[in-house]
Amino acid sequence: MAIFAVFALYVAFLLRLLLFSRAPGSERSINLIPFASIAEYLSSHSSGIGRVAFANVVGNILIFIPLGAYLSWLRHRAAAWPTVLTVAAVSVAVEIIQGVFAVGASDIDDVILNCVGGIIGIFTFRLLSVMLREQSLVRTGMAVLSLLSLPVWCYFLFVVRLHM
């Protein structure tokens, strides 16, 4: 039960961060060229852009690690590829919604980075499964990790103002 409760908080955080942290119509840009934004970040010598770049790249990876882990837990017998495709589908859906409602920049680089995060989450879950071996221990491990992350998700969801 703890895993599902924390997963629900995580999903609420994702929705708030990715879709509801900006006013509709506030921002609309689309980049369909892979690695263009990342290359722009790397070629910029401005310290302000460097901080934004770091936050964007690392943030897009970090926020999808839990999704990969939770989806792997929910589909523990499935191969990794269907889970990667689900993570990619969620990321693409978010980017499309952001573009349609102008609540963020739609960027293929975000999809790529989100997928990297999801893959890290999948491999982290697989590593946990190998280390703990028994399904009941894996479930307990996921519950403990979920409970440990609960204050973080509550903090981000309820305390931090996510106006980007």
MDAnalysis code that builds the backbone (N, CA, C; Angstrom):
import MDAnalysis as mda
import numpy as np

u = mda.Universe.empty(492, n_residues=164, atom_resindex=np.repeat(np.arange(164), 3), trajectory=True)
u.add_TopologyAttr("name", ["N", "CA", "C"] * 164)
u.add_TopologyAttr("resid", np.arange(1, 165))
u.add_TopologyAttr("resname", ["MET", "ALA", "ILE", "PHE", "ALA", "VAL", "PHE", "ALA", "LEU", "TYR", "VAL", "ALA", "PHE", "LEU", "LEU", "ARG", "LEU", "LEU", "LEU", "PHE", "SER", "ARG", "ALA", "PRO", "GLY", "SER", "GLU", "ARG", "SER", "ILE", "ASN", "LEU", "ILE", "PRO", "PHE", "ALA", "SER", "ILE", "ALA", "GLU", "TYR", "LEU", "SER", "SER", "HIS", "SER", "SER", "GLY", "ILE", "GLY", "ARG", "VAL", "ALA", "PHE", "ALA", "ASN", "VAL", "VAL", "GLY", "ASN", "ILE", "LEU", "ILE", "PHE", "ILE", "PRO", "LEU", "GLY", "ALA", "TYR", "LEU", "SER", "TRP", "LEU", "ARG", "HIS", "ARG", "ALA", "ALA", "ALA", "TRP", "PRO", "THR", "VAL", "LEU", "THR", "VAL", "ALA", "ALA", "VAL", "SER", "VAL", "ALA", "VAL", "GLU", "ILE", "ILE", "GLN", "GLY", "VAL", "PHE", "ALA", "VAL", "GLY", "ALA", "SER", "ASP", "ILE", "ASP", "ASP", "VAL", "ILE", "LEU", "ASN", "CYS", "VAL", "GLY", "GLY", "ILE", "ILE", "GLY", "ILE", "PHE", "THR", "PHE", "ARG", "LEU", "LEU", "SER", "VAL", "MET", "LEU", "ARG", "GLU", "GLN", "SER", "LEU", "VAL", "ARG", "THR", "GLY", "MET", "ALA", "VAL", "LEU", "SER", "LEU", "LEU", "SER", "LEU", "PRO", "VAL", "TRP", "CYS", "TYR", "PHE", "LEU", "PHE", "VAL", "VAL", "ARG", "LEU", "HIS", "MET"])
u.atoms.positions = np.array([
    [0.817, -1.193, 0.000],
    [0.000, 0.000, 0.000],
    [0.868, 1.266, 0.000],
    [1.972, 1.211, 0.756],
    [2.874, 2.372, 0.827],
    [3.440, 2.697, -0.545],
    [3.767, 1.665, -1.305],
    [4.349, 1.887, -2.632],
    [3.357, 2.640, -3.518],
    [2.087, 2.220, -3.497],
    [1.075, 2.872, -4.334],
    [0.808, 4.304, -3.871],
    [0.806, 4.530, -2.569],
    [0.577, 5.883, -2.042],
    [1.694, 6.823, -2.465],
    [2.931, 6.381, -2.332],
    [4.058, 7.232, -2.716],
    [4.100, 7.398, -4.230],
    [3.758, 6.351, -4.969],
    [3.698, 6.457, -6.423],
    [2.652, 7.503, -6.829],
    [1.513, 7.532, -6.143],
    [0.478, 8.529, -6.437],
    [0.999, 9.939, -6.161],
    [1.741, 10.127, -5.075],
    [2.336, 11.437, -4.781],
    [3.350, 11.820, -5.858],
    [4.133, 10.853, -6.305],
    [5.117, 11.095, -7.359],
    [4.421, 11.533, -8.650],
    [3.336, 10.844, -9.015],
    [2.595, 11.197, -10.224],
    [2.005, 12.599, -10.086],
    [1.461, 12.915, -8.901],
    [0.925, 14.260, -8.666],
    [2.028, 15.301, -8.817],
    [3.209, 15.011, -8.288],
    [4.348, 15.929, -8.432],
    [4.700, 16.113, -9.907],
    [4.778, 15.006, -10.659],
    [5.103, 15.109, -12.089],
    [4.086, 15.975, -12.821],
    [2.804, 15.733, -12.564],
    [1.771, 16.520, -13.227],
    [1.898, 18.001, -12.886],
    [2.130, 18.281, -11.615],
    [2.263, 19.680, -11.200],
    [3.486, 20.327, -11.838],
    [4.607, 19.627, -11.802],
    [5.848, 20.170, -12.352],
    [5.773, 20.346, -13.866],
    [5.311, 19.318, -14.553],
    [5.396, 19.323, -16.006],
    [4.219, 19.996, -16.703],
    [3.048, 20.031, -16.058],
    [1.878, 20.564, -16.744],
    [1.212, 21.743, -16.043],
    [1.350, 21.841, -14.723],
    [0.592, 22.863, -14.008],
    [1.456, 23.891, -13.289],
    [2.737, 23.948, -13.593],
    [3.601, 24.927, -12.928],
    [3.665, 26.250, -13.686],
    [3.081, 26.293, -14.870],
    [3.067, 27.518, -15.658],
    [1.630, 27.807, -16.092],
    [1.336, 29.067, -16.320],
    [0.007, 29.446, -16.789],
    [-0.162, 29.002, -18.240],
    [-1.342, 28.480, -18.603],
    [-1.584, 28.106, -20.005],
    [-1.346, 29.303, -20.921],
    [-0.679, 29.046, -22.021],
    [-0.371, 30.088, -22.989],
    [0.866, 30.896, -22.655],
    [1.569, 30.547, -21.575],
    [2.715, 31.345, -21.136],
    [3.984, 31.063, -21.927],
    [4.096, 29.870, -22.460],
    [5.325, 29.533, -23.180],
    [5.026, 28.474, -24.228],
    [5.496, 28.709, -25.436],
    [5.332, 27.695, -26.477],
    [6.576, 27.735, -27.357],
    [7.343, 26.661, -27.308],
    [8.453, 26.490, -28.234],
    [8.576, 25.006, -28.512],
    [9.028, 24.692, -29.698],
    [9.128, 23.293, -30.113],
    [10.499, 23.064, -30.726],
    [11.166, 22.003, -30.266],
    [12.438, 21.585, -30.848],
    [12.330, 20.107, -31.189],
    [12.434, 19.784, -32.468],
    [12.364, 18.396, -32.912],
    [13.715, 17.866, -33.387],
    [14.772, 18.651, -33.183],
    [16.109, 18.240, -33.607],
    [16.824, 17.622, -32.398],
    [17.106, 16.313, -32.468],
    [17.761, 15.661, -31.323],
    [19.099, 16.310, -30.974],
    [19.308, 16.512, -29.689],
    [20.529, 17.042, -29.084],
    [20.796, 18.516, -29.411],
    [19.849, 19.208, -30.042],
    [20.061, 20.630, -30.362],
    [20.127, 21.473, -29.093],
    [19.214, 21.259, -28.170],
    [19.220, 22.037, -26.920],
    [20.455, 21.723, -26.097],
    [20.803, 20.457, -26.038],
    [21.980, 20.051, -25.264],
    [23.238, 20.659, -25.880],
    [23.336, 20.630, -27.209],
    [24.499, 21.237, -27.887],
    [24.549, 22.736, -27.630],
    [23.380, 23.377, -27.608],
    [23.334, 24.817, -27.322],
    [23.828, 25.085, -25.899],
    [23.423, 24.246, -24.966],
    [23.892, 24.399, -23.580],
    [25.407, 24.252, -23.501],
    [25.936, 23.249, -24.195],
    [27.378, 22.984, -24.149],
    [28.193, 24.101, -24.799],
    [27.631, 24.734, -25.827],
    [28.386, 25.780, -26.535],
    [28.273, 27.150, -25.873],
    [27.338, 27.307, -24.932],
    [27.172, 28.595, -24.257],
    [28.235, 28.764, -23.180],
    [28.734, 29.980, -23.082],
    [29.750, 30.271, -22.075],
    [29.205, 31.137, -20.946],
    [27.912, 31.352, -20.937],
    [27.263, 32.155, -19.907],
    [27.026, 31.311, -18.658],
    [27.371, 31.854, -17.491],
    [27.166, 31.089, -16.251],
    [25.682, 30.912, -15.948],
    [24.866, 31.898, -16.315],
    [23.417, 31.778, -16.109],
    [22.832, 30.636, -16.921],
    [23.254, 30.544, -18.168],
    [22.775, 29.456, -19.027],
    [23.333, 28.127, -18.523],
    [24.544, 28.134, -18.001],
    [25.137, 26.900, -17.475],
    [24.324, 26.320, -16.337],
    [23.820, 27.182, -15.452],
    [22.986, 26.703, -14.335],
    [21.659, 26.165, -14.851],
    [21.054, 26.873, -15.792],
    [19.790, 26.428, -16.380],
    [19.998, 25.105, -17.115],
    [21.105, 25.006, -17.851],
    [21.405, 23.789, -18.595],
    [21.567, 22.606, -17.659],
    [22.336, 22.798, -16.597],
    [22.558, 21.724, -15.640],
    [21.231, 21.290, -15.021],
    [20.424, 22.267, -14.598],
    [19.129, 21.953, -13.979],
    [18.220, 21.236, -14.972],
    [18.239, 21.663, -16.223],
    [17.382, 21.044, -17.231],
    [17.816, 19.615, -17.534],
    [19.095, 19.426, -17.799],
    [19.600, 18.094, -18.158],
    [19.457, 17.135, -16.982],
    [19.984, 17.508, -15.838],
    [19.936, 16.626, -14.670],
    [18.496, 16.447, -14.193],
    [17.725, 17.523, -14.191],
    [16.331, 17.439, -13.753],
    [15.507, 16.505, -14.614],
    [15.664, 16.587, -15.934],
    [14.915, 15.701, -16.827],
    [15.284, 14.238, -16.634],
    [16.502, 13.975, -16.260],
    [16.904, 12.594, -15.983],
    [16.343, 12.157, -14.631],
    [16.568, 12.979, -13.601],
    [16.185, 12.585, -12.238],
    [14.690, 12.378, -12.060],
    [13.856, 13.220, -12.685],
    [12.431, 13.096, -12.421],
    [11.806, 11.846, -13.043],
    [12.498, 11.186, -13.974],
    [11.938, 9.978, -14.567],
    [12.562, 8.687, -14.034],
    [13.555, 8.785, -13.167],
    [14.121, 7.572, -12.556],
    [13.055, 6.830, -11.761],
    [12.277, 7.507, -10.913],
    [11.243, 6.765, -10.170],
    [10.212, 6.107, -11.080],
    [9.859, 6.752, -12.194],
    [8.887, 6.151, -13.103],
    [9.389, 4.817, -13.635],
    [10.647, 4.769, -14.036],
    [11.227, 3.508, -14.514],
    [11.226, 2.441, -13.436],
    [11.548, 2.833, -12.208],
    [11.581, 1.865, -11.107],
    [10.176, 1.375, -10.764],
    [9.219, 2.293, -10.639],
    [7.853, 1.885, -10.291],
    [7.218, 1.037, -11.387],
    [7.405, 1.418, -12.643],
    [6.851, 0.610, -13.731],
    [7.484, -0.774, -13.764],
    [8.769, -0.852, -13.477],
    [9.435, -2.161, -13.416],
    [8.857, -3.006, -12.293],
    [8.572, -2.365, -11.162],
    [7.987, -3.093, -10.035],
    [6.587, -3.587, -10.387],
    [5.797, -2.730, -11.043],
    [4.437, -3.120, -11.417],
    [4.418, -4.231, -12.456],
    [5.432, -4.254, -13.306],
    [5.510, -5.253, -14.389],
    [6.774, -6.081, -14.229],
    [6.986, -6.617, -13.043],
    [8.268, -7.220, -12.695],
    [8.674, -8.388, -13.584],
    [7.767, -9.034, -14.231],
    [8.133, -10.158, -15.099],
    [8.319, -9.744, -16.562],
    [7.984, -8.516, -16.879],
    [8.083, -8.029, -18.255],
    [9.537, -7.725, -18.610],
    [9.815, -7.812, -19.883],
    [11.136, -7.414, -20.374],
    [11.299, -5.909, -20.181],
    [12.524, -5.451, -20.237],
    [12.804, -4.027, -20.011],
    [12.254, -3.153, -21.136],
    [12.231, -3.651, -22.375],
    [11.846, -2.807, -23.509],
    [10.420, -2.279, -23.412],
    [9.430, -3.102, -23.021],
    [8.083, -2.524, -22.886],
    [8.030, -1.408, -21.838],
    [8.826, -1.523, -20.799],
    [8.868, -0.488, -19.770],
    [9.536, 0.770, -20.314],
    [10.612, 0.617, -21.067],
    [11.269, 1.772, -21.699],
    [10.291, 2.458, -22.659],
    [9.541, 1.671, -23.419],
    [8.572, 2.254, -24.351],
    [7.457, 2.986, -23.608],
    [7.049, 2.472, -22.452],
    [6.037, 3.155, -21.646],
    [6.574, 4.479, -21.121],
    [7.810, 4.478, -20.638],
    [8.437, 5.717, -20.176],
    [8.513, 6.717, -21.336],
    [8.923, 6.248, -22.508],
    [9.009, 7.124, -23.681],
    [7.632, 7.662, -24.057],
    [6.609, 6.817, -24.007],
    [5.251, 7.246, -24.349],
    [4.755, 8.313, -23.370],
    [5.022, 8.140, -22.084],
    [4.631, 9.138, -21.087],
    [5.351, 10.453, -21.371],
    [6.636, 10.389, -21.660],
    [7.419, 11.593, -21.928],
    [6.926, 12.309, -23.184],
    [6.666, 11.556, -24.249],
    [6.160, 12.152, -25.490],
    [4.790, 12.787, -25.241],
    [3.931, 12.106, -24.481],
    [2.608, 12.657, -24.170],
    [2.732, 13.980, -23.425],
    [3.643, 14.042, -22.467],
    [3.858, 15.282, -21.708],
    [4.314, 16.393, -22.644],
    [5.249, 16.102, -23.522],
    [5.759, 17.124, -24.447],
    [4.678, 17.604, -25.403],
    [3.824, 16.701, -25.857],
    [2.723, 17.094, -26.747],
    [1.739, 17.985, -26.002],
    [1.384, 17.598, -24.777],
    [0.454, 18.411, -23.980],
    [1.057, 19.785, -23.702],
    [2.347, 19.823, -23.368],
    [3.003, 21.109, -23.136],
    [2.938, 21.984, -24.391],
    [3.146, 21.389, -25.559],
    [3.092, 22.155, -26.805],
    [1.700, 22.628, -27.147],
    [0.712, 21.764, -26.996],
    [-0.666, 22.115, -27.338],
    [-1.198, 23.221, -26.440],
    [-0.950, 23.102, -25.136],
    [-1.488, 24.078, -24.185],
    [-0.514, 25.209, -23.850],
    [0.644, 25.220, -24.510],
    [1.664, 26.262, -24.321],
    [2.014, 26.436, -22.847],
    [2.317, 25.316, -22.189],
    [2.706, 25.355, -20.776],
    [4.144, 24.862, -20.596],
    [4.949, 25.046, -21.600],
    [6.342, 24.639, -21.522],
    [6.923, 24.461, -22.906],
    [8.196, 24.213, -22.934],
    [8.895, 23.991, -24.194],
    [8.807, 22.513, -24.550],
    [8.342, 22.216, -25.743],
    [8.311, 20.838, -26.226],
    [9.643, 20.568, -26.910],
    [10.393, 19.632, -26.366],
    [11.762, 19.427, -26.825],
    [12.069, 17.933, -26.878],
    [12.535, 17.478, -28.021],
    [12.893, 16.066, -28.176],
    [14.024, 15.690, -27.222],
    [14.865, 16.655, -26.871],
    [15.941, 16.384, -25.915],
    [15.373, 16.019, -24.542],
    [14.233, 16.620, -24.177],
    [13.588, 16.250, -22.916],
    [13.151, 14.788, -22.946],
    [12.612, 14.358, -24.082],
    [12.191, 12.957, -24.221],
    [13.403, 12.041, -24.082],
    [14.494, 12.391, -24.731],
    [15.714, 11.583, -24.659],
    [16.214, 11.503, -23.219],
    [16.288, 12.648, -22.543],
    [16.777, 12.678, -21.165],
    [15.821, 11.951, -20.218],
    [14.502, 12.113, -20.432],
    [13.526, 11.388, -19.617],
    [13.699, 9.878, -19.784],
    [13.948, 9.436, -21.003],
    [14.162, 8.005, -21.255],
    [15.435, 7.511, -20.567],
    [16.482, 8.325, -20.567],
    [17.706, 7.959, -19.838],
    [17.375, 7.767, -18.355],
    [16.609, 8.698, -17.789],
    [16.199, 8.565, -16.401],
    [15.377, 7.302, -16.160],
    [14.424, 7.044, -17.055],
    [13.614, 5.833, -16.934],
    [14.457, 4.567, -17.001],
    [15.439, 4.551, -17.881],
    [16.331, 3.386, -18.000],
    [17.160, 3.219, -16.731],
    [17.628, 4.314, -16.156],
    [18.354, 4.229, -14.879],
    [17.442, 3.633, -13.810],
    [16.188, 4.061, -13.775],
    [15.233, 3.512, -12.819],
    [14.984, 2.024, -13.028],
    [14.880, 1.618, -14.289],
    [14.670, 0.198, -14.614],
    [15.864, -0.624, -14.142],
    [17.067, -0.161, -14.458],
    [18.257, -0.911, -14.051],
    [18.449, -0.896, -12.536],
    [18.066, 0.192, -11.889],
    [18.137, 0.240, -10.432],
    [17.200, -0.799, -9.832],
    [15.985, -0.887, -10.368],
    [15.046, -1.906, -9.887],
    [15.579, -3.309, -10.165],
    [16.120, -3.510, -11.354],
    [16.670, -4.836, -11.689],
    [17.822, -5.202, -10.752],
    [18.671, -4.241, -10.435],
    [19.774, -4.466, -9.506],
    [19.236, -4.822, -8.122],
    [18.228, -4.101, -7.674],
    [17.585, -4.402, -6.395],
    [17.008, -5.814, -6.406],
    [16.395, -6.205, -7.516],
    [15.824, -7.549, -7.642],
    [16.893, -8.633, -7.582],
    [18.021, -8.379, -8.226],
    [19.118, -9.348, -8.220],
    [19.723, -9.455, -6.824],
    [19.873, -8.306, -6.170],
    [20.480, -8.304, -4.841],
    [19.575, -8.980, -3.805],
    [18.273, -8.738, -3.890],
    [17.356, -9.267, -2.877],
    [16.753, -10.622, -3.251],
    [16.776, -10.955, -4.523],
    [16.349, -12.234, -5.087],
    [14.878, -12.577, -4.889],
    [14.379, -12.663, -3.665],
    [12.994, -13.065, -3.421],
    [12.045, -11.907, -3.699],
    [10.917, -12.221, -4.328],
    [9.940, -11.191, -4.681],
    [9.419, -10.453, -3.452],
    [9.233, -11.165, -2.351],
    [8.734, -10.502, -1.134],
    [9.766, -9.513, -0.592],
    [11.047, -9.835, -0.715],
    [12.092, -8.915, -0.271],
    [12.187, -7.698, -1.200],
    [11.972, -7.926, -2.485],
    [11.989, -6.821, -3.449],
    [10.832, -5.870, -3.136],
    [9.650, -6.438, -2.876],
    [8.491, -5.619, -2.522],
    [8.777, -4.816, -1.248],
    [9.383, -5.461, -0.260],
    [9.743, -4.765, 0.978],
    [10.766, -3.669, 0.696],
    [11.751, -3.958, -0.124],
    [12.764, -2.960, -0.492],
    [12.143, -1.761, -1.188],
    [11.221, -2.009, -2.116],
    [10.537, -0.909, -2.805],
    [9.698, -0.099, -1.826],
    [9.048, -0.779, -0.887],
    [8.238, -0.070, 0.112],
    [9.117, 0.820, 0.988],
    [10.258, 0.301, 1.412],
    [11.176, 1.085, 2.244],
    [11.696, 2.290, 1.463],
    [12.133, 2.069, 0.221],
    [12.623, 3.181, -0.597],
    [11.514, 4.207, -0.852],
    [10.295, 3.725, -1.058],
    [9.165, 4.633, -1.269],
    [8.907, 5.475, -0.029],
    [8.919, 4.841, 1.123],
    [8.684, 5.573, 2.365],
    [9.804, 6.574, 2.644],
    [11.034, 6.196, 2.305],
    [12.147, 7.128, 2.491],
    [12.029, 8.337, 1.566],
    [11.450, 8.127, 0.391],
    [11.310, 9.241, -0.555],
    [10.049, 10.065, -0.288],
    [9.169, 9.585, 0.565],
    [7.908, 10.278, 0.843],
    [8.099, 11.736, 1.265],
    [8.990, 12.034, 2.210],
    [9.166, 13.454, 2.576],
    [9.636, 14.320, 1.402],
    [10.446, 13.751, 0.528],
    [10.934, 14.505, -0.633],
    [9.775, 14.871, -1.545],
    [8.925, 13.897, -1.879],
    [7.799, 14.163, -2.783],
    [6.807, 15.113, -2.136],
    [6.550, 14.961, -0.841],
    [5.651, 15.889, -0.137],
    [6.224, 17.300, -0.159],
    [7.504, 17.420, 0.075],
    [8.169, 18.721, 0.053],
    [8.003, 19.384, -1.313],
    [8.308, 18.630, -2.370],
    [8.205, 19.197, -3.709],
    [6.765, 19.493, -4.095],
    [5.845, 18.648, -3.680],
    [4.455, 18.813, -4.078],
    [3.771, 19.945, -3.329],
    [4.019, 20.054, -2.037],
    [3.250, 20.988, -1.208],
    [4.000, 22.235, -0.756],
    [5.307, 22.184, -0.666],
    [6.064, 23.294, -0.099],
    [6.706, 24.167, -1.173],
    [7.382, 23.532, -2.116],
    [8.108, 24.278, -3.148],
    [7.142, 24.847, -4.170],
    [7.274, 26.102, -4.445],
    [6.501, 26.743, -5.506],
    [7.218, 26.451, -6.813],
    [6.543, 25.782, -7.716],
    [7.197, 25.302, -8.935],
    [6.970, 26.220, -10.126],
    [6.923, 27.501, -9.921],
    [6.772, 28.427, -11.038],
    [8.096, 28.538, -11.774],
    [8.128, 28.071, -12.971],
    [9.371, 28.030, -13.743],
    [9.451, 29.243, -14.650],
])
